[in-house]
Amino acid sequence: NSNWNHNHKLKLEAYTAQVGKGKKTYDQAKKILNKWGHFQLGWVEVSPPPPMVKDAPVCVVAKSLFLWTGNPLKMVFVDEGTIPRQSISTTDGKTRTAPHSEVQRYRFAHGCQTGHLLAGEERFSLEWDKFDDSVWYEVYTISRPAHPLSVISYPLVRFYQGKFARDSASALSRSLQEA
């Protein structure tokens, strides 16, 4: 067993976008995520869309340049709950405590399995901040190459990870506007 893939440090990437306001938006966005609507982008999709349960197998099919790849993953966790809001960012760039404020959060993650071009996880979070009624979507990725093809093309892989996060947020926003 070669350890060439362990010589690469894990890379983190997070992308956050406000997708609307209110509980109705939060509930609708959750339905879209549960149907994998944030993943059906034309150049990447989940096929077939699995149930949102821990250990469910996930297959992401993606096209980069001229190459289509199938990447096996497994659901790592799915959770929902209310968490206290620790601080609020203000328009002047400062933060302040937000007493008695809560955030309703729904999130799930899938992890790369043997045969995937990468090693790592991707987490999707949806948050409804009850303080200002805003609804936020976040894609958080931690990965490193796990295949010789991804080692030599890692800058391109990172580009597509960023593109996916932006396109995913746009797809969720469009779906919410159409609902």
C-alpha positions in Angstrom: 0.0 0.0 0.0 1.5 3.3 -1.1 1.0 6.3 1.1 1.4 8.9 -1.7 -2.1 10.3 -1.0 -1.2 10.9 2.7 1.5 13.4 1.7 -1.1 16.0 0.8 -2.6 18.1 3.5 -6.4 18.4 3.8 -7.8 21.5 2.2 -10.8 23.3 3.6 -13.3 25.3 1.7 -16.5 26.9 2.9 -19.1 28.8 0.9 -22.1 30.5 2.6 -25.0 32.3 1.0 -28.2 33.9 2.2 -31.1 32.2 0.4 -34.0 34.0 1.9 -35.9 34.9 5.0 -38.4 33.2 7.3 -39.5 29.8 8.5 -41.4 29.1 5.3 -38.2 29.6 3.3 -36.3 27.4 5.8 -38.9 24.6 5.5 -39.0 24.8 1.7 -35.2 24.8 1.4 -35.0 21.7 3.6 -37.4 19.9 1.3 -35.3 20.8 -1.7 -32.1 19.6 0.0 -33.9 16.3 1.0 -34.6 15.7 -2.7 -31.0 16.6 -3.6 -32.2 19.6 -5.6 -29.0 21.5 -4.7 -27.0 18.8 -6.5 -28.8 18.4 -9.8 -26.8 21.0 -11.8 -26.4 19.4 -15.2 -22.6 19.0 -14.9 -22.9 17.2 -11.5 -25.8 15.2 -10.0 -26.6 12.6 -7.5 -27.8 9.4 -9.2 -30.1 8.1 -8.0 -31.0 10.4 -5.1 -30.6 8.4 -1.9 -32.6 8.9 1.3 -31.3 11.3 3.9 -30.2 8.7 6.5 -26.9 7.9 8.0 -24.8 5.2 6.1 -26.9 5.6 2.9 -24.8 5.2 -0.2 -24.4 8.2 -2.4 -23.1 8.3 -6.0 -22.0 11.7 -7.4 -21.7 11.8 -11.1 -19.6 14.8 -12.3 -18.3 16.2 -15.6 -15.1 18.1 -15.6 -13.8 19.2 -19.0 -14.5 16.2 -21.2 -14.5 13.5 -18.5 -17.5 12.1 -16.5 -16.7 10.4 -13.2 -18.7 8.4 -10.7 -17.7 9.0 -7.2 -18.9 6.8 -4.3 -19.8 8.4 -1.0 -21.7 7.5 2.2 -23.9 9.6 4.4 -22.0 10.4 7.6 -24.7 12.1 9.5 -28.0 13.9 9.3 -29.2 16.2 12.1 -31.6 19.0 12.9 -32.0 21.1 16.0 -32.0 24.5 17.6 -28.7 26.0 18.8 -28.1 29.3 20.6 -26.8 32.2 18.5 -23.4 33.2 20.1 -22.9 36.5 18.3 -24.3 38.7 15.5 -22.1 40.4 12.9 -23.0 44.0 12.4 -22.8 46.2 9.3 -19.7 47.9 10.7 -17.8 44.6 10.8 -18.1 44.2 14.6 -19.8 41.4 16.4 -22.0 41.6 19.5 -23.7 39.1 21.7 -27.2 38.1 20.7 -29.0 37.1 24.0 -32.0 34.8 23.7 -31.5 34.3 20.0 -31.7 30.9 18.4 -30.8 29.3 15.1 -32.7 26.4 13.7 -30.2 24.2 11.8 -30.5 21.3 9.4 -27.3 19.7 8.2 -25.9 16.5 6.7 -22.6 15.3 5.4 -21.3 12.6 3.1 -17.8 11.1 3.1 -15.7 9.8 0.3 -15.5 6.0 -0.1 -12.9 3.7 -1.8 -13.0 4.5 -5.5 -13.6 8.2 -5.0 -11.0 10.6 -6.5 -10.7 12.4 -3.2 -10.5 11.6 0.5 -12.7 13.8 2.8 -16.1 15.0 3.6 -18.6 17.5 2.4 -21.2 19.1 4.8 -24.3 21.0 3.8 -26.0 23.2 6.4 -29.2 25.2 6.3 -29.8 27.7 9.1 -32.7 30.0 10.0 -31.5 32.7 12.3 -34.5 33.7 14.4 -32.8 37.0 15.4 -33.0 38.6 11.9 -35.2 35.9 10.2 -32.4 35.2 7.7 -31.9 31.8 6.1 -28.4 30.7 5.2 -27.0 27.8 3.2 -23.4 26.6 3.6 -21.2 24.1 1.8 -18.2 23.0 3.8 -15.6 20.8 2.2 -12.5 19.1 3.6 -10.5 17.0 1.1 -7.2 15.8 -0.3 -6.3 13.8 -3.4 -6.9 10.0 -3.1 -6.1 9.0 -6.7 -3.2 9.7 -9.0 -5.6 11.5 -11.4 -6.7 13.9 -8.7 -3.1 14.5 -7.6 -2.1 15.8 -11.0 -5.3 17.7 -11.5 -5.8 19.0 -8.0 -5.9 22.7 -8.9 -8.7 21.9 -11.3 -10.4 19.7 -8.7 -10.3 22.7 -6.2 -11.8 25.0 -8.9 -14.7 22.6 -9.5 -15.3 22.3 -5.7 -15.7 26.1 -5.5 -17.8 26.1 -8.6 -20.0 23.4 -7.2 -20.6 25.4 -3.9 -21.6 28.5 -5.8 -23.7 26.7 -8.4 -25.4 24.6 -5.6 -26.3 27.8 -3.7 -27.7 29.4 -6.9 -29.7 26.2 -7.7 -31.2 26.3 -4.2 -32.1 30.0 -4.5 -33.7 29.4 -7.9 -35.7 26.5 -6.6 -36.9 28.6 -3.7 -38.0 31.4 -6.0 -39.9 28.9 -8.2 -41.7 27.4 -5.2 
